[in-house]
Amino acid sequence: MAIIADGKNGLFTLHTKNTTYQMKADAFGTLLHVYYGERTDHTDKSYIICGRNRGFSGNPYGMGKRKEYSLDVLPQEYSCYGTGDYRISALKVQNGDGSQAVQLRFQDYRIRKGKYAIPGLPAVYALEEEADTLEVILEDAASKVEIHLLYGVLEENDIITRAVKIINRGDDGILLQKAASMNLDFLDGDYEWLTFYGRHVMERNIQRDELTHGIHAVGSVRGTSSHHYNPFAIVCEKNADEEKGSCYGFSFLYSGEFQMEAEKDQVDQTRVICGIHPDNFAWNLRPGEAFDTPEVMMTYSGAGFGTLSRNLHRTIRKNICRGEWKEKRRPVLINNWEATYFQFSGEQLVQMARKAAGLGIELFVLDDGWFGKRDDDNSGLGDWYPNEKKLGCTLKELADRIVECGMQFGLWFEPEAVSEDSDLYRAHPDWAVAVPGRQPDLSRNQLVLDFSRADVQDYIIGRMSTIFEETPVTYVKWDFNRSICDKYSMALEAQSQGEFAHRYVLGLYRVLETLTEKFPRILFEGCSGGGGRFDAGMLYYTPQIWCSDNSDAIARLSIQYGTSFGYPISAMGAHVSAVPNHQTARIVPFATRGSVAMAGTFGYELDITKIPEAEGEEVKRQIHWFKAHYDLIQSGEYYRLRAPSDRQCTVWETADPKGKEALVTAVYHHVEGNAAPVTVKVQGLCQEVYYRMCLNMEGMTQLPEEMREKFLQCLPYGYHEGETVTGAALRQCGLVIPEALEEFQAWQIHIVEV
C-alpha cells in the first residue's frame, strides 16, 4: 500500500517505489515530521526525535513542566508563526483581534484512491489506480482555523506532492499573511542546495551553496516566476553528483511570485519551505471561506541528480502536461521573428513558407507585428485585429495561402500586455495595472492588463476565440515581455490589494484553461521573453515553453543544461537561428546549431529564403534525422554526461527506457591542437547486449574530401562497420567521442542494439 495509517497512534507512512515519507501526531497533537528518504518499513521511527531542554526556546503552556518539549526545535509538518517556533514558518495569520498566533493540533485524516485536484490551479494528475491521497486535518482551537494538508502519492514515479487548504471555521475574518505549500524539516545532516538563477537571455544557471546557519532564500516578486530565479530547487548531501548521493527535488507548480527558503537552526536541523512569496500577499479569508495553496512536487533520490531529474521528467510528461499534444509528435516549425522582426509583408511570409515547406518544415509561425498599428514595440498591443493593410489580405487569406503550401499556421500573441497607444487602452484605461495618482512604470514600452479582473479575462478569451474560429491556427506562442510592478487593481477594494498578485495568476490560469479546453487542436507554447515563466505550472497548460530568447547554440548549452535538472527536453522550445547570432554575434556551424536545437522541441528561426543551397540540404537532413529519432529524443531517459563548465565539451544522452538504443550528443567548446581524447560513460543500456555506434556525418558535409577520409580512418574503435561493444563496456570503460575538426564541432552518435 502507498499510504499506511495507524490512526490510533497518529502515525502516517507514505511509500513510493524507492522512497518512504513518515509523520506522526504526538501525544500533544503536534504533527511531527519523522522521515523522508530511501524506502524503509512503516514502523514508527519517531524515536529519532530527541527532546532536550534548549535555552530560550519556549515550552507550550499545556506541557506543564516538560521543558524538553519546544516547537522551536521539533521537526514539524506545517510550522506556524507566533507560537514559540522562531524559525522560518509556513503559516502566518492575523486573527480578527489582531493577534498573529496559531497553534495547530491534529484532528482527523482521510485516505482515498486517486490524486487530489486543486480548484483553479495546476496539479499533478493520475489515473485512480496510479495514485493515492492522504488528507491530514489540523485545527487552531481558538480561531477555528482549519488546515488540510494534502499529500498525493504516485508510487511508480517516486513522487509525493504537497498542497494545503486553509478553511476559516470561525466567526471572524482572518488575514493570511503567509501560506506556504510545503514545510520539510531535516533532523540532521550538512546540506547544500542547488538553485537556478539568471537573467533575460541567460536563464537557469546552476548555483550550488552550502546551507550554513541562517536563512537562505530565492524567489520572485516580479508577478511571474521570472528569468531571475526558477521555482525549482534541489537539497543534497555535500558529496552528491549525477550518480551518487542523497538529494531532494522541489518543483513548485506555480507561475507567479514564489519563495523557496532554507534555514539551518541552532541544533543543526534544516528546514525547507516553499510557497507563494509573502511580500505581496495578504489574503482576506472570511468566515466559511477556504484558500487553496499551489502544489509542490517532491522527489527523493539516493543515486544522485540524474535519477532525481528523470523522476521529474517522466512525471511532467505523463502527469502534468495535458491534451492531445501531450505525447503527439509536434511539428518542426519556422518562426519569422529573427528573419523579419516587425518589417514584413504577407507576400514575403508566403515566400518563406513555400521555401520552408520544400525543405520539410511543417509549421509556419507568424510572430509579433501582424495586428493593430504594430510596426515596432511602441503601439498596438491589445488590439488583436489583423492589420490587413500590412498583410495585404485578411489573416484567414494569408493562413490559407500558407496552408496551401503544405504547412500548418501559427500565431504569436501577448494577451497580458497593452500599449498606451492602442484602441484597447483608450477604451479601457482602467484595465491596465497602475497605482492611482502615480505614473506607471513602463517596460518594453507597455503596460500590463489586469488579469485579476473577470471582464479582462473574458475579453481576451473572446478576442482570441474569434481569431481561432475564423483562421486555421494550429499553434500559439503565448508571450509576456515584462515583469509586473505597480501592483494594484481598480477592481479590488483597498483591503484586498494584497490579493492582486495571486488573483492575477488565477486569472491567467482561467484564460489558459478555457482556451486550451475550447481549442484542443492548438499547440500552445509558453513564453515570457523566453524563459521568464518556465515552470511546471505553465506546463499544465502549455506542454512546451520557449526556453530562452537567446538562440545562440553555445549559450544554449548552459541554458538547456540548467533547465534539464527540473524539466524534460520535450518542454524546451529550441530553434536553429542565423549566424552571426543576433544575441551574441557568434558564428557556429549549421550542424551544431541543429544538434543543440534537437535537445528541445526543434525548429528554425531565420530567413529561410536567404540561406545557401548547401544549408538548405542540411535542413532536410536535420529534419529527417530528428523525425527518425523523435521518440528517443523527446521521451528517452535523459543523462547529463559532461557539463558546459567542462573544459572541452558538453555531452548529453537520451536512452530508450528498455535499453535498446541511445543517442549521445557532444558539442566541443573550441578546437585544440593535439587535444586529449574525450571519453564518456554511456548509461541506460543493457549490460550484456552488444551495440554498434552510428555516427551522424552531418557535421562533415562542408569539409574537404581528403579531410573526411583521414577523419574516417582515425575514428576510435566501435565506429567502423562490424565493430560492436557491450553495454557493460560502454558503461564502465566508456565511449570515445570523435575529435573536433572545427570550432564548436558537434557529433551525434546513435548507439543501436545489434
N, C-alpha and C positions, 0 to 999 in steps of 0.2 A: 504493500500500500504506500502511496506517495505521502499521505498525511496520517499520522498516528496520534490520537489524542487520548490522554489519560486525564479526563475531566476531574476525577476525584482528587488528584494531586496537582492539577493545574499544569500538566506537562504536555507540550506540543512539539512533535518532531516531524520535520518535512524531509522527505528523501527524494533526490533525483538519482539518475543512473550512477553518478560518481560523487555526489555530494550529500551532506546532511546539514540541516539547519534546526536548531533547537532553542526553545524559550520556555520559561516557567513562571507561573504566577506564585509568588512566595506566600508565606503564612499571613502576611500583612496586605496582600492583594496587589503588590507591585509586580508588574510583568517584567521579568529579568531576561536579558539576552544571555544564552548559555554557550552556544557553539554555532559556528558556520565554517565548514571546511570539507576535507576528504570524507567520503562516505564511511559511516560507522553504524553501530546499532542504535536502537531507540531507548536504551536505558538512560536513566536520569544522570546527567553529567554536571549538575549544579554544585556538586561538592568542590569543584574547582574555584567557585566564588568564595573567596576568603574574607570574612568580616574582621575588621580591626578598627579600633578607635583611632581616628585621624584628627589631629588638632585643627580647629577652625572649620570643621565640617559638621554641619548641623544634624541633629537627630530628630526625626519626626516625633511630634508630641505623643502620639499614641503608642510609641515604642517603650514608654516608661524609662527605665534606667539603662536601656540597652545602647550604650554609647558606640558600640561597634557597627551599628546599623545607620548608614547615611547614604542618602541619594546622591551625594556629592562624589562618591567613589563606586557605587554599584553600577554594573552594566545593565542598561535598560533598553527595552524595545522601542519606547517612544518617550523621550525626555521632555520635561516641561520647565518653563521659566518661572522663577519666583517661589519655589518651594524647597529650597535647600540644595539644589544642584547648581553649582556655579560655573559649570562648563557650558559650551555652546549647547543650545537646546533646539528641539524640533518644533515645539509649540509655544507660542506666546499669545495670551489672550488678555484683553482688557474687559473685565466684567462690568455689569451695569452700574455698580457702585464705584467704578474707577480703579478697583484693585486689579492686580495682574497675577494672582495666584491660581494655579490649577493643580490639584492633587488627583491623579488618575489611579483608579483601583479596578482590578479585574472584576467583570460582571458575568460574562457569558461567552459562548463561542458557537460557531456553526461550521459544518463541513458540507460541501456539496460538490457533485461532479460538474466538470466543466470549468471554464475560466470566466471570472467576473468581467463585466464591462463597466465603463465609466461614462455617465451621461455627458455628451458634448465634447468628449476628449478622446484622443487616440489611445489605444491599449493593445497589448498583445492579445491575440485571439487564437483559439484552437478548437478542434472538434471535442465534443463532450468526453469522449474516451481518451483524449490526449492530455487532459489537464484536470487539476482539482483545485478547489478554492477553500482556503481557511479564512474565516472571519472571526476576529477576536474583539470583544466589546469591552471598552474601559469607560469609567464614568467618574466625573468630579461631583461628589455628593452635594457640595454647597451650591454650585451654579447649575447643576444638572446638564453640564456639557458632556456629550456622549461622543466617544472616539471609536470608530470602527476601523481596525487595522485589517487590511485586505492583503492576502498572500495568494498568488497564483503559482502553481507548481506544474511546470512542463518537464516531466520526468526524463523523457528521452533526450531533451535538449540541454539538460543540466542548467535550466533557467528557473529562477524564482523571481516573481515580480512583487512589487510593493506599491500600495496606494492607501489613502486614508480618506474616510468620510467623516466629517465633523457635523454633529447634529446638536442644535440648541433645543434641549428639552425643558429649559427653564421658562420663567415668566418675564424675564428682562432680556433686552437685546444685548449682544456682546460684540466686541470688535476683535476680529482675528488680525493680529499684527505679524504673526509668522506661522505658517502652516506647511511644514516640510512634509515630503512624501516618504522619507526613509530616515531612520536612525539606526546605525550599526556600531556597536561597541566591541572593540577587541580587548580582551583581558590582559594580554601581554604581547611582547614582541617589538622589535625595532623595524619600522616600516619606511618605505619610500612610496611616493606616488608619482604617476605619470599623468600630466595634464597636457592639453594640446592648445597652444597659444598661436597667435598670428596677427595678420592684418589683411586688408584688401590686397589681392593678388599674391598673397603668401600665407595661406591658411594652414592650420593644424600642424605646426611644428611641435616636435616632442620636447617636453621639459620634464626632467626627472629630478626630484628633490627629496631629501631626507625629511621625514616628518619628525622634526625636533619638537621640544616642549614649546607650547604656544599654539596659536591659531594660524592655520594656512587656509587660504580660500581663493577660488577663482569664480568668475561669474560674469553676468552681463546685466547692465541697466539700460540697454540700448533699444528696448522694445522687442528685439529679436534675440535669438541665441547667439548671433554675432560671428564675424570673422575672427574676433579677438580671443575668445575662449570658447571651447566646444563643450556642450553638456554631456561629456563622457570623460571618465577618469578611471585609472587603474591604481589600486593599492597593492603593494607587493613586498615580499621579502627582499632584503638587500642583494641577495645573490641571484635573483630571478632574471631569466633571459628568455629567449624564444622557446627553449626546450626544457627548461627546468625551473623549479621554484614555485612557491605558492603565490597566487595573485588573484585579486578580486576585481571584477569589472562592474562599473555602474554607469548605465546609459539612461538618461532622462528623456522620456518621450514627451518633449515639450519644446515649442518653437519660440517661446518668449523669454522674459527675463528670468534668470536662474542663478542659484548659488550652490556651489559644492564646497563644503567646509571639512576640515580635519583638525582635530586637536589632540595633542598628546598631553595627558594630565599629570598631576602631582605624583601619581603612583605608577607612571609609565603605561597607563592604558591609553588606547587611541579610539577616538570617536569620529565617525564619518556621518555627515548629514547632507542630504540633497533635497532641493525643492525650489519653489518659486522664490525669487530674490525678495527679501523683506523690505528693501529700501523704498520701493514704490508700491508697497502692498499694504492695504488696510481694508479689510472686508467686513461689512456690517452683516451680522447674522441675527436675524430677528427670531423671536420665539417660533419654534416649529420648523425653521428653515435648516437646510443642510448645505454643506460646502464639500465639493469633491476635489482632492488634490490630483495633479497629474501623476503618471505612473513612472516608477523606476524599474528598470530591468537589471537584474543582478545575475552574475555567473561567477563560479569559482573554478580555478584550475590549479592542480598541484604539479602540472607539467609545463609551466611557463606560459608566455604571452600568446604563442601560436595556437594552442588549444583553446585558450580563452577567446581569442578573436574568432576562431572557427565556430564556436558555440553561438556567438552573436551573429555572425554572418548567416548561418543556417536559419536562425530564428527570425531575423529581419526579412530574409527572402520568403520564408514559408508562413510566418505568423504575425508579420506587421504589414508588409506590402499586400495590397488587395487588388481586386478587379481582374479584368481579362488580360492586362499587361503584366500581371504578377510573374507569370512563367512563360508567356508567349514570346517568341523571338521578336525583338524590337528592330525596326528598320534602320539601316545605315542612312544617316541624314547629312545634308549640307545646309549650313546656316549662312545667310548672306551678310552678317554684320561686319566682320573684318574685311569682307570683299568690297562693300559699298558704303558702310556706315549709313548716314541719312540720305546720301545722294544716289538715287536710283530712279529708274522708270519701270513701268510694267513690262515693256519690251525687253529691257535689259535683264529683268528677272526671268522671263521666259527663256531667253537665250541661255542663261546659266542653268536653268532646269533641264533644258534639252540636252546640253552637253553633259550634265551630271548623269542623266538617265542613261546616256550612251555608255557611260563608264561603269554602270551597275549600282549607282547610288539610288536609294529608294524613296527618300522623303526630302522635300524642299521646304525649308523653314524661312518664312519672311519675318525678319526681326523688326526692331524699332523703326518708326517713321512712316507707317502705312496709313495712319489715321489722322484726323483733325488737321490743325495747322502745325505740322511737326516736321520741320526741316533741320532742327537742332534740339538741344535739350532745354530750351527756354520756354517752350509753349506746347500746348496741345494735350498734355496728359489728362486723362479723364474723359476726353471727347472720343469715345470709342465708336466713331463713324468713319468708314473708309474715305480717304482722300482720293476721290475718283479723278480729279484733275491730275494729280501726281501719277497715279497708276495708269491713267489713260483709258480706264474702263471701270466697271464695277468690280468689287472684290470677288464676287462669285465668278464673273467672266475670267478674271485673272486666274483664280483657282482652277476653273475648268480647263483652261489652256495648259496649265501645269500638269493637271491630272491626265490630259490627253497625251502628254509626253511620256506617260508611263510611271508617273511619280505620285506619291501622296503629298498632301499640302498641310503645312503647319504655320502657326502664327505666334508671335510674341505679344505678351500683354504685361502691363504693370498696373494691375487693378487697384492697388492700395495707395497710389500716389495721384497727385493732382497739380497741375501748373496753375500759377496765378493768372497767366494769360491763357485761359481756356473758357469755353462756354459753360462748362460744369461749375467752375469756381465762381464765375459771375452770377450764376443762378443760385448757387448754394454755398456762399462763403462760410456758413456755419458748419458745413460738413468737414472742413479742414481742422486738423488738430492745432490748436493755438490757445495761449493763455490770455484771457480778457485783459485789455488795457496794455498789452505788451506786443511789440513786433515779434513775429515768429522767427525761429531760426530756419534758414534755408539750407538745403544740401542738394547738390546737383540741380540747383535752381527749381526745386519742387517742394511741395508740402505733402503731408500725409493725410489721407482720408480717414475719417473716424470710423473704423470698423467695429467699434463697440456699439454703434447705433444700428438698429434693425433696418431703418429706412435706407441707410447707406448700403448695407448688405444686400437688401432687396434690389436696389438699383443696379448694383454690379451683377448680381445673378441675372437680372432681366436683360441688361445690355449684352452680356456675353452669350446668354442663351439665344438671343435673336441672331447673333452672328453665326453661332454654331448651327442653328436651324436653317439658315439661308446659304451657308457656304460649306463645301465638303472638307471641313477641318478634321484631321485625324491626330493632331499633335498640338499641344500648347506649352509654350515656355512661359512660366509664371515668375516674373521678376519683381524685385523690390530693391531699389537702388539708394536707400538711405537708412540711417538709424532714426529712431523716434525720440524726440525730446519735446519740450513744451507740453508735457503730458496733461491734457485737460480735455474734457468732453462737454460741449454745450448741452448735451442731453442728460448729464448726471447732476444730481444735487451736490451742494458743496461738501456735505459729509460723506459722499460716496466717491469722491475723486480718486481716492486710494484704490479703487476697484478698476480704474481705467485700463491699466496695462494688461491685467488678466482678461478683462472683458474684451479687449481688442483681439487677443489670441483666440478666445472662444468664438468671436465673430468671424475671424479668418477661417477657423475650422468649420463653422457652419456653412460658409460660402463654398469652401472646397468640397465638403461632404455633399452638398446639394448638387453641384455641377458634376462631380465625378459619378454620382449615382444616376443623374439625369442623362449623361452622355458617356456611357461606359466604353464606347468605341475610341474615345480620345485618350491618347497617351499624354498625361500631364508630367512635365518636368519642372521641378522646383528650381528656383534661382533667387539669390539676393546679392546682386553684384558679384555673382559667382557663388562662393561658399559661405555667404554670410548667414545662412539659415540651413546649415547642413546638420540635421538632427533626425533622430528616429521618429519624432512626432510628425515631421513633414513627410517622411517616407510612408506613413499610413495613408496619405492621400496622393502622393506623387512618388512612384516607385523608383525614380531616378532624380538626381539633383546635379545641376551644373557645378562641377567640383571647384572651379576657380575661374575668374576672368583672365588669369594668366595661362595662356595656351602654349607657352614655351615648353618644349618637351623635357628639357633638362631641369627647369624649375619644377615641372610637374612630377618629377621623380620623388622629390621631398614631399610635395603636397599630397600625392596619392599614397605614398608610403605611410605618412602620419594618419591619413584618413582610414587606411586599411586596418588599423588596430581596432576600430569600433564598427566599421561599416564594410559591406561586401562590394566587390568590383561591379556588380550589376547595378549598384546605386550611383556610381560615379560617372557623371557626364564628362566625356573627354573627346577632343577633336584634333585632327591634323590641321595645322594652320600654316600660313605662308612664312617664308624667310626673306630677309631678316625679320625676326619675330617682332610683332607690333608692341610687345611689352618690354622686351629685353634687347632687341636688335641682334640676338644670337642667330647664327646660321647652323642648322642641324640637318643632317641628311634626311631625305624624304622617308627612307625606310625606317629610320629611328623614330621619326615623328609618328609613323604608323604603329610601330611596336609599342610605344608608350600609350597612344590613344586606345589600343586594343586592351589595355589594362583598365578598361572602363566600358561605357556603352557604345563608343566608337562612332565617329562621324568626321565631317570636314568643315572647315571654316576659312575659306579663301575664295578668290575669284577663279573658279574652275575653268573659265574661258581663256585665261591668260597663262595657264601652266604649260610647260613644254610637252611635246608629244610623248617623250620618254616618261615623264612623270604621270601622264595620263595612263600609260600602260601599267605603271606601278600602282595606280589607284585600282585598276582592275584586279591586279594580283593580290593587293592587300584585302580587298573585299572578298575575293574568293577564299583566301586563307582564313579570314575572320569567320565567314559563314561555315566553312568546313570544320572549324574548331569552336563554334559558338557555345555549345553546351559545356564543353570543358572549361572555357574561359569564364563564362558567366556563372556556372553552377558548381565548378570544381572546388575542392578543398584548397584554400589559399595558404601559401607558405612564404614568409619573408626570409630569403637566404642570405642576402647581403644588403646592408643599409646604404642609403645615399651618402652617409658620412664615411663610408669605406673609401680608401684612397684610390682604388682602381675602378670599381664599377658597382652598380646596383643590380641585384639579381632577385627575381621572384619566380614562384612556381604555382601553377594550378594543377591539381591531381584529381583524376577520376576517383570518386569515393570507394569504388571497388578495386582500385589499384591497377586497372587495365592500361592506363596511359597517363602521361603527364606532359605539361608544356612548361619549359623553363625559358624565361626571357632575361637577357643580360644586356645592360647598356653601359658601355665604357664612358667614364667621365672625361678622358683625354687619351691621347696616344703617347706611349713611352717607347723609347728605343731599348731594345734588349729587355723587354718587360718580363717580370716574373709571371708564371702561369697563375691563372685564376681557377681555383677548384671549389666546387660547392657540393654539399652532401644532399642528394635528392631524397625527398621524403614522400610518404604516402603510397609507395609501391609494394607489391608482394615480394617477400624476401627471396623465395626460391624460383621465381619466374624469370625468364630471360627476356631482355628488351633490346631493341635496336634504336639508335639515335638517328633522327631525320632532321637535318639542318635546313632551315628555310634560307635559301640563297638570295632572297630579295635584296639583302644588303650588299650584294656584289654586282648588281646589274650595271652599274656605271664604271666598274673597274676595267682596266685593260685586260685582254685575254691572257697575256703571259702572267700577269699578277694573279689572276684567277687560278690558273693551272698550278702555279707554285704554291698557292694557298692550299689547294685541294690535296696536293701531295704531302703537305706538312700537317694535315689535320690530326688531332690526337686519336688514340685508339677508340673504337666504338662508332666512329662516323663513316667508316668505309663499308661498302657492301659486304655482307656476310659476317661482320663483326657484331657480337652481342655481349651484353653484360647483365649479370643478375641484379635484381632489386636490392639484394643484400650488399653487393659490391658498391652500387650507386649510393646506398645509404651510409655505409661505413667508410669506404675509400673515397667516394665522390665522383663527380663528373668534371672533366676539364673543359672550360669554356674556350672556344677558339679565340685566337688573339685578335686585337683590334687592328684593322687595316687603315682606318682613317679616324679623324676626330669624331667623338660621340658615336662610335660604331655600336650597332645593336645586333644581337643574334637571338633568334627564336629556335628552340630545339624541341622537337616533338619526340617524346620517348614512347615507344609503342611496344606492347606485348607481342612477342614472336609467336 
